Amino acid sequence: MARGLFIVLAALLLTDLLVTFDRSIIIFLFSTLTIKIFIDNRRGKVFNGLAATVQRDLRRRLHSSIFDQRAQPIDNGTLLTLTFDLIASLEQFITRVLPTITSLMILTPLILIVAAAFDPMSALIFLITLPIAPFLLYLIGRAVGARNDRAQSLLLKLNADFDELLRAIPTLKMFRQTEPAIDRLQSISKRSTAAILDVLKLAFVSAFALELITTLAIALVAVTCGLRLTAGDIDFRAAFFILLLAPEFFAPIRQLGAAFHSFIDAKQSFERLQKFLVDEPIPRGATVPTRMPPSITLDKISFTYPNKLTPTLDGLSLSIDPGLITVLKGESGAGKSTLLKLIAGLNRPTVGEIFINDLPLSKMERRSIVEKIAYVPQQPHWFNAPFDVNAAVFNPINPSTIKKFADEVSLDGADHLLSRGQLQRLGLLRALIKISKGASIVILDEPTAGLDLDTERSIVALIKKYSRRRTIIIAAHRPAIIDIADRIIDLDALPPPVPH
């Protein structure tokens, strides 16, 4: 609105300057244009900041949806496309399309009202020629939408196939099948490029058509004002003022033509994103019970991975006593890691329920579960971030606390990729930090696998040191871990589930 008012004011001052040639008007005109430039710059920063906020929020929601059991499974190729290409297209919508839409909603009516006050005939021409461009965009949009959808589908397929090729390189080289795989990737790449060019061609045509329509509309206003000025039906001041306003009146429509492709792309990108996003529910669950350390009960739980027919766990029931070190044994494939993920809340049982102090895990607040459960997988992940950020897993914490626990697990705090043993100790460091924040359930998946005897002894000693008043569950087969167990559960020796 402020930008529109200063555009009108600048047009008035420029008209008065040509009519009266008063030098004092030059100062006001210069000040008005300076303020307008400042407003334009400020508007650009606002929309750029909004774009960054929206992208950050969508990436956070997408990241959360990856670990949400309600969400549709995402393969790596699709995830890369969603995270980078599709979310980036929303930036173009916010920085190009949204300012144009706001100008069309605010600036266009304002100029129309001002033009009507000075010359109703010119305002009527503005009003008659205005709907032509949106109608043309509607017709073009139906064709652009189908082609853009095809281009996005091919881009998703290209990324998925490229990711699959990278993962299968050793196998392909072993069987000498690299050439067919590369030929297939090149074929999809060419088809994707051709589809994108089809969209860009149509976008260019639509922009050209709108430029032509708006140019003809401005010419119609100019010719009408010139003929009426010759006939004496309008004075020079009003005619010149209308001619200055005409390009500004049609400017949002011309910009909309240039940004129309971004609008279609962002619309379809957001529709694709919504298929994988899960709405964050209002926290209504219970918190982890205050009776600590807690007991854990599994009531006839079964779990089947997506796209699998055979359940990994089937009708499992057992109790884990509070305040003890419980070790889970079993052959590879017995379901130890799956069971730990279920207890940690990373996966949900297909059937059955897990109870913490007689309270269903599925009914608890997510934040409460994250705060009270420390989970260390077999291979902790090293993020591309400094050591302190990796240790705290992107949560703020006192550096002295990190240093204290890093010394206990014998990590030097270097900001580089770690060996297998260092990654194991990084996972234990994260668990110690969670324990210092109040975690009362500690879940460790093969914490000493692949470690030398000295490192294993130090980790076993740390587990024993911090086991007091905590429920610790460890999946392990190494004798050093089994020796400190208060209770051992052999998954292979459990009785089969009772048939329904």
C-alpha positions as MATLAB code, in Angstrom:
seq = 'MARGLFIVLAALLLTDLLVTFDRSIIIFLFSTLTIKIFIDNRRGKVFNGLAATVQRDLRRRLHSSIFDQRAQPIDNGTLLTLTFDLIASLEQFITRVLPTITSLMILTPLILIVAAAFDPMSALIFLITLPIAPFLLYLIGRAVGARNDRAQSLLLKLNADFDELLRAIPTLKMFRQTEPAIDRLQSISKRSTAAILDVLKLAFVSAFALELITTLAIALVAVTCGLRLTAGDIDFRAAFFILLLAPEFFAPIRQLGAAFHSFIDAKQSFERLQKFLVDEPIPRGATVPTRMPPSITLDKISFTYPNKLTPTLDGLSLSIDPGLITVLKGESGAGKSTLLKLIAGLNRPTVGEIFINDLPLSKMERRSIVEKIAYVPQQPHWFNAPFDVNAAVFNPINPSTIKKFADEVSLDGADHLLSRGQLQRLGLLRALIKISKGASIVILDEPTAGLDLDTERSIVALIKKYSRRRTIIIAAHRPAIIDIADRIIDLDALPPPVPH';
ca = [
       0.000    0.000    0.000;
       2.803    2.418    0.903;
       4.590    1.580   -2.344;
       1.409    2.304   -4.334;
       0.874    5.643   -2.601;
       4.423    6.751   -3.373;
       4.048    5.672   -7.025;
       0.942    7.866   -7.331;
       2.670   10.716   -5.497;
       5.731   10.485   -7.784;
       3.493   10.580  -10.880;
       1.696   13.659   -9.527;
       4.966   15.469   -8.763;
       6.420   14.639  -12.179;
       3.244   15.914  -13.867;
       3.337   19.157  -11.877;
       7.042   19.548  -12.668;
       6.384   19.434  -16.418;
       3.352   21.715  -16.179;
       4.728   24.389  -13.839;
       8.491   23.645  -13.870;
       8.803   24.635  -10.203;
      12.313   23.698   -9.018;
      11.105   23.073   -5.459;
       9.112   20.106   -6.802;
      12.387   18.424   -7.846;
      13.376   18.043   -4.199;
      10.037   16.457   -3.298;
      10.195   14.203   -6.369;
      13.721   13.051   -5.487;
      12.673   12.353   -1.884;
       9.602   10.413   -3.045;
      11.610    8.221   -5.422;
      14.233    7.604   -2.723;
      11.578    6.447   -0.264;
      10.016    4.231   -2.942;
      13.404    2.572   -3.583;
      13.789    2.000    0.174;
      10.305    0.443    0.338;
      11.095   -1.828   -2.629;
      14.310   -2.949   -0.952;
      12.538   -3.555    2.334;
       9.783   -5.510    0.592;
      12.385   -7.740   -1.076;
      14.013   -8.507    2.277;
      10.647   -9.355    3.837;
       9.750  -11.842    1.108;
      13.260  -13.365    1.102;
      13.044  -13.854    4.864;
       9.594  -15.401    4.494;
      10.931  -17.785    1.831;
      13.790  -18.893    4.086;
      11.382  -19.454    6.999;
       8.956  -21.503    4.907;
      11.747  -23.673    3.459;
      13.241  -24.285    6.906;
       9.834  -25.222    8.316;
       9.031  -27.585    5.429;
      12.412  -29.308    5.665;
      11.924  -29.729    9.430;
       8.449  -31.228    8.869;
       9.793  -33.492    6.129;
      12.598  -34.644    8.425;
      10.091  -35.389   11.186;
       7.852  -37.272    8.765;
      10.696  -39.615    7.821;
      10.564  -41.070   11.330;
       6.765  -40.953   11.669;
       5.004  -44.258   11.153;
       1.923  -42.476    9.767;
       3.909  -41.046    6.855;
       4.253  -42.578    3.429;
       7.666  -44.301    3.016;
      10.235  -42.188    1.122;
      13.094  -43.656   -0.903;
      16.391  -41.771   -1.095;
      15.907  -40.462   -4.637;
      12.478  -39.036   -3.819;
      13.791  -37.569   -0.566;
      16.591  -35.737   -2.387;
      14.140  -34.334   -4.935;
      11.699  -33.224   -2.245;
      14.362  -31.664   -0.035;
      16.212  -29.705   -2.710;
      14.333  -29.289   -5.990;
      10.698  -29.142   -4.887;
      11.204  -27.102   -1.714;
      13.493  -24.729   -3.639;
      10.686  -24.127   -6.137;
       8.607  -22.720   -3.272;
      11.256  -20.022   -2.822;
      10.551  -18.826   -6.363;
       6.841  -18.675   -5.527;
       7.371  -16.556   -2.428;
       9.992  -14.207   -3.872;
       8.449  -13.781   -7.349;
       4.789  -14.791   -7.411;
       3.656  -13.635   -3.971;
       4.899  -10.014   -4.392;
       3.177   -9.923   -7.781;
      -0.101  -11.201   -6.319;
       0.005   -8.637   -3.483;
       0.676   -5.867   -6.015;
      -2.244   -7.089   -8.125;
      -4.534   -7.064   -5.077;
      -3.429   -3.708   -3.644;
      -1.613   -1.613   -6.241;
      -3.979   -2.266   -9.164;
      -7.216   -1.223   -7.330;
      -5.436    1.829   -5.866;
      -4.300    3.078   -9.287;
      -7.763    2.314  -10.720;
      -9.422    4.478   -8.045;
      -6.942    7.345   -8.561;
      -7.373    7.143  -12.350;
     -11.157    7.242  -11.968;
     -10.839   10.416   -9.886;
      -8.809   12.135  -12.624;
     -10.376   10.656  -15.777;
     -13.271    8.125  -15.601;
     -12.929    7.256  -19.311;
      -9.317    6.047  -18.907;
     -10.265    4.151  -15.735;
     -13.018    2.387  -17.723;
     -10.465    1.301  -20.361;
      -8.238   -0.010  -17.541;
     -11.160   -1.987  -16.141;
     -12.214   -3.468  -19.514;
      -8.722   -4.619  -20.560;
      -7.763   -5.981  -17.122;
      -9.610   -9.392  -17.226;
      -8.084  -10.415  -20.583;
      -4.710  -11.363  -19.104;
      -6.012  -13.569  -16.228;
      -8.298  -15.411  -18.669;
      -5.343  -16.062  -20.967;
      -3.286  -17.306  -17.995;
      -6.091  -19.715  -17.103;
      -6.020  -21.224  -20.588;
      -2.231  -21.485  -20.630;
      -2.156  -22.877  -17.082;
      -4.137  -25.967  -18.058;
      -1.471  -26.898  -20.593;
       1.479  -25.911  -18.389;
       0.192  -27.956  -15.444;
       0.166  -31.265  -17.335;
       3.625  -30.709  -18.825;
       5.077  -29.548  -15.515;
       3.702  -32.607  -13.729;
       5.351  -34.842  -16.328;
       8.669  -32.995  -15.887;
       8.555  -33.413  -12.100;
       7.734  -37.126  -12.423;
      10.712  -37.656  -14.719;
      12.952  -35.690  -12.332;
      11.852  -37.907   -9.436;
      12.559  -41.008  -11.515;
      15.949  -39.653  -12.588;
      17.040  -38.996   -8.998;
      15.742  -42.374   -7.815;
      17.557  -44.242  -10.597;
      20.749  -42.282  -10.007;
      20.649  -43.121   -6.294;
      19.995  -46.781   -7.122;
      22.911  -46.792   -9.584;
      25.296  -45.365   -6.985;
      24.302  -48.025   -4.469;
      24.563  -50.854   -6.993;
      27.941  -49.905   -8.518;
      29.881  -52.814   -6.873;
      27.283  -55.369   -8.001;
      27.064  -53.912  -11.519;
      30.854  -53.946  -11.892;
      30.977  -57.502  -10.610;
      28.536  -58.696  -13.303;
      29.811  -56.219  -15.947;
      26.444  -54.481  -16.275;
      27.576  -50.876  -15.853;
      27.037  -49.898  -19.507;
      23.302  -50.830  -19.630;
      22.727  -48.983  -16.353;
      24.491  -45.872  -17.647;
      22.550  -46.011  -20.934;
      19.276  -46.200  -18.986;
      20.275  -43.217  -16.845;
      21.223  -41.189  -19.936;
      17.897  -42.032  -21.570;
      15.902  -40.824  -18.552;
      18.102  -37.724  -18.303;
      17.381  -36.798  -21.936;
      13.646  -37.330  -21.456;
      13.704  -35.194  -18.294;
      15.601  -32.422  -20.101;
      13.135  -32.495  -23.001;
      10.156  -32.321  -20.625;
      11.643  -29.340  -18.772;
      12.310  -27.557  -22.085;
       8.675  -28.107  -23.103;
       7.567  -26.392  -19.901;
      10.000  -23.503  -20.426;
       8.834  -23.019  -24.032;
       5.232  -22.733  -22.925;
       6.218  -20.419  -20.076;
       8.065  -18.187  -22.576;
       5.020  -18.086  -24.854;
       2.726  -17.148  -21.962;
       5.062  -14.349  -20.846;
       5.282  -13.044  -24.417;
       1.489  -13.147  -24.817;
       0.951  -11.140  -21.626;
       3.596   -8.615  -22.629;
       1.832   -8.163  -25.961;
      -1.615   -7.772  -24.364;
      -0.459   -5.250  -21.766;
       1.509   -3.292  -24.367;
      -1.585   -3.076  -26.582;
      -3.698   -2.028  -23.568;
      -1.241    0.750  -22.692;
      -1.189    1.822  -26.360;
      -5.000    1.921  -26.374;
      -4.981    4.215  -23.333;
      -2.295    6.420  -24.911;
      -4.098    6.725  -28.260;
      -7.408    7.468  -26.546;
      -5.838   10.161  -24.364;
      -4.064   11.673  -27.400;
      -7.265   11.862  -29.487;
      -9.254   13.292  -26.585;
      -6.490   15.801  -25.862;
      -6.597   16.945  -29.497;
     -10.389   17.254  -29.306;
     -10.160   19.179  -26.030;
     -12.062   16.592  -23.974;
      -9.201   16.237  -21.463;
      -6.536   18.619  -20.216;
      -2.815   17.947  -20.583;
      -2.192   17.490  -16.852;
      -4.770   14.697  -16.482;
      -3.725   12.999  -19.754;
      -0.027   12.989  -18.837;
      -0.803   11.720  -15.307;
      -2.887    8.828  -16.750;
      -0.071    7.927  -19.158;
       2.386    7.763  -16.241;
       0.044    5.495  -14.272;
      -0.796    3.120  -17.158;
       2.519    1.156  -17.122;
       2.334    0.846  -13.325;
      -1.272   -0.380  -13.542;
      -0.330   -3.210  -15.931;
       3.091   -3.929  -14.361;
       1.794   -6.616  -11.918;
       0.089   -8.426  -14.812;
       3.305   -8.439  -16.874;
       5.236   -9.691  -13.842;
       2.598  -12.367  -13.259;
       3.165  -13.647  -16.790;
       6.900  -13.966  -16.129;
       6.259  -15.655  -12.754;
       3.380  -17.861  -13.875;
       5.645  -20.856  -14.477;
       6.988  -20.485  -10.914;
       3.404  -20.490   -9.632;
       2.493  -23.725  -11.435;
       5.773  -25.359  -10.397;
       5.348  -24.364   -6.738;
       1.707  -25.477   -6.669;
       2.489  -28.955   -7.956;
       5.617  -29.196   -5.792;
       3.600  -28.460   -2.665;
       0.975  -31.030   -3.665;
       3.718  -33.645   -3.982;
       5.238  -32.588   -0.663;
       1.921  -32.924    1.153;
       1.785  -36.618    0.259;
       4.828  -37.191    2.469;
       4.208  -34.629    5.241;
       2.425  -35.576    8.446;
       0.600  -32.901   10.396;
       2.120  -32.421   13.816;
      -0.575  -33.236   16.373;
      -1.124  -31.086   19.434;
       0.656  -32.854   22.307;
      -2.122  -34.537   24.264;
      -0.356  -37.660   25.470;
       0.894  -38.386   28.932;
       4.454  -37.824   30.071;
       6.720  -40.634   31.150;
       5.636  -41.591   34.699;
       7.642  -40.043   37.527;
       8.289  -43.402   39.237;
      11.903  -43.926   38.279;
      13.578  -46.084   37.206;
      10.653  -47.339   35.122;
       9.595  -50.855   34.291;
       8.868  -51.880   30.687;
       6.239  -54.399   29.632;
       5.653  -55.790   26.146;
       2.151  -57.177   25.632;
       1.879  -59.553   22.634;
       3.661  -57.210   20.235;
       4.242  -58.056   16.588;
       6.110  -56.026   14.001;
       6.380  -56.415   10.230;
       8.563  -54.130    8.141;
       6.950  -52.389    5.134;
       6.861  -54.501    1.963;
       7.641  -57.632    4.003;
       5.305  -60.587    4.460;
       6.965  -62.319    7.426;
       6.875  -60.518   10.810;
      10.222  -59.873   12.473;
       8.567  -60.154   15.910;
       5.394  -62.140   16.394;
       3.286  -62.092   19.571;
       6.204  -61.257   21.878;
       5.389  -60.716   25.582;
       7.966  -60.023   28.275;
       8.719  -57.735   31.214;
      11.890  -55.742   31.807;
      12.525  -55.010   35.473;
      13.292  -51.457   36.606;
      16.758  -50.437   37.698;
      18.517  -53.465   36.189;
      20.844  -54.145   33.277;
      18.910  -56.404   30.899;
      20.796  -58.020   28.029;
      18.989  -59.332   24.932;
      20.631  -62.337   23.273;
      19.807  -64.109   20.064;
      21.116  -65.125   16.677;
      21.394  -62.562   13.903;
      17.878  -61.857   12.613;
      16.192  -62.753   15.911;
      14.803  -59.194   16.148;
      17.038  -57.633   18.833;
      17.570  -54.317   17.004;
      13.912  -54.186   15.970;
      12.823  -54.711   19.583;
      15.120  -51.914   20.801;
      13.699  -49.503   18.204;
      10.177  -50.368   19.329;
      11.023  -49.693   22.978;
      12.755  -46.427   21.993;
       9.595  -45.321   20.181;
      11.291  -45.114   16.761;
       8.896  -47.730   15.367;
       5.389  -48.673   16.413;
       4.290  -52.275   16.895;
       2.079  -53.618   14.125;
       0.082  -55.397   16.828;
       0.205  -55.123   20.628;
       1.361  -52.420   23.019;
       4.453  -51.434   25.005;
       3.943  -50.092   28.530;
       6.258  -47.939   30.619;
       5.160  -48.088   34.255;
       1.792  -49.432   33.062;
       1.305  -46.446   30.714;
       1.045  -47.183   26.951;
       4.054  -45.869   25.032;
       1.791  -44.872   22.111;
      -0.162  -42.483   24.370;
       2.869  -40.582   25.653;
       4.063  -37.204   24.427;
       6.817  -37.469   21.867;
       8.931  -34.900   23.699;
       8.683  -36.846   26.932;
       9.847  -40.047   25.199;
      12.819  -38.273   23.611;
      13.846  -36.723   26.937;
      13.571  -39.882   29.026;
      14.994  -42.489   26.618;
      18.621  -42.565   25.464;
      18.998  -44.776   22.384;
      22.346  -45.696   20.784;
      22.151  -47.630   17.472;
      24.792  -50.016   16.174;
      26.274  -47.364   13.911;
      25.774  -43.823   15.277;
      25.670  -41.208   12.524;
      28.281  -38.473   12.173;
      26.703  -35.251   10.886;
      28.561  -32.728    8.768;
      28.952  -30.409   11.746;
      31.450  -29.594   14.522;
      32.138  -32.136   17.235;
      30.145  -30.290   19.931;
      27.082  -30.188   17.658;
      27.436  -33.900   16.896;
      27.810  -34.766   20.574;
      24.709  -32.838   21.627;
      22.774  -33.883   18.481;
      21.947  -30.244   17.637;
      20.665  -29.476   21.145;
      22.290  -26.625   23.123;
      24.422  -27.850   26.010;
      27.278  -26.524   28.119;
      30.624  -27.184   26.325;
      32.230  -28.107   29.648;
      29.682  -30.930   30.043;
      30.541  -32.214   26.576;
      34.255  -32.061   27.415;
      33.721  -33.972   30.651;
      31.867  -36.868   29.036;
      34.154  -36.848   25.960;
      37.093  -37.452   28.297;
      35.216  -40.335   29.914;
      34.699  -42.076   26.565;
      38.204  -41.111   25.346;
      37.184  -38.890   22.413;
      39.469  -36.000   21.464;
      36.722  -33.745   20.046;
      38.177  -33.474   16.534;
      35.817  -32.189   13.809;
      36.325  -35.008   11.325;
      34.861  -38.354   10.377;
      35.384  -41.070   12.968;
      36.418  -44.709   12.860;
      34.007  -47.510   13.833;
      35.283  -47.511   17.418;
      35.089  -43.732   17.681;
      31.525  -43.761   16.357;
      30.597  -46.318   19.020;
      32.040  -44.038   21.696;
      30.277  -41.028   20.123;
      26.974  -42.889   20.586;
      27.844  -43.591   24.216;
      28.792  -39.923   24.688;
      25.344  -38.897   23.435;
      23.766  -41.363   25.854;
      25.765  -39.914   28.788;
      24.618  -36.404   27.839;
      20.997  -37.620   27.750;
      21.507  -39.277   31.146;
      22.814  -35.989   32.557;
      19.573  -34.374   31.364;
      17.401  -36.931   33.153;
      17.074  -39.932   30.824;
      16.132  -42.973   32.904;
      15.947  -45.589   30.136;
      19.183  -46.386   28.283;
      19.014  -48.569   25.161;
      22.280  -49.779   23.619;
      22.483  -51.839   20.428;
      25.751  -53.837   20.305;
      27.776  -51.040   21.980;
      31.079  -53.014   21.891;
      30.792  -54.798   18.531;
      34.062  -54.644   16.614;
      36.026  -52.962   19.425;
      39.340  -54.048   20.874;
      39.462  -55.483   24.396;
      40.769  -52.309   26.064;
      38.070  -50.105   24.536;
      35.445  -52.703   25.347;
      36.510  -52.810   29.001;
      36.292  -49.006   29.290;
      32.783  -48.961   27.775;
      31.623  -51.792   30.020;
      32.958  -49.886   33.042;
      31.039  -46.745   31.978;
      27.813  -48.708   31.537;
      28.232  -50.188   35.006;
      29.056  -46.753   36.475;
      25.890  -45.062   35.160;
      23.511  -48.004   35.645;
      22.386  -47.014   39.124;
      18.683  -46.064   39.266;
      18.307  -46.537   35.518;
      16.707  -49.203   33.375;
      19.343  -50.320   30.878;
      18.585  -52.606   27.910;
      21.463  -53.887   25.799;
      21.455  -56.052   22.685;
      24.748  -57.934   22.811;
      26.513  -61.235   22.357;
      29.983  -60.310   23.700;
      30.881  -62.020   27.007;
      32.045  -58.742   28.619;
      28.534  -57.265   28.317;
      26.791  -60.479   29.337;
      28.936  -60.655   32.501;
      27.518  -57.374   33.872;
      23.907  -58.278   33.111;
      21.420  -58.536   35.970;
      19.080  -60.426   33.644;
      19.576  -62.145   30.292;
      16.719  -62.642   27.813;
      17.419  -65.079   24.981;
      14.989  -64.239   22.179;
      15.664  -67.585   20.513;
      14.657  -69.448   23.667;
      11.334  -67.643   24.215;
       8.203  -69.806   23.800;
       6.350  -69.402   20.479;
       3.295  -67.122   20.455;
      -0.037  -68.638   21.359;
      -2.183  -68.840   18.183;
      -5.426  -66.818   18.216;
];
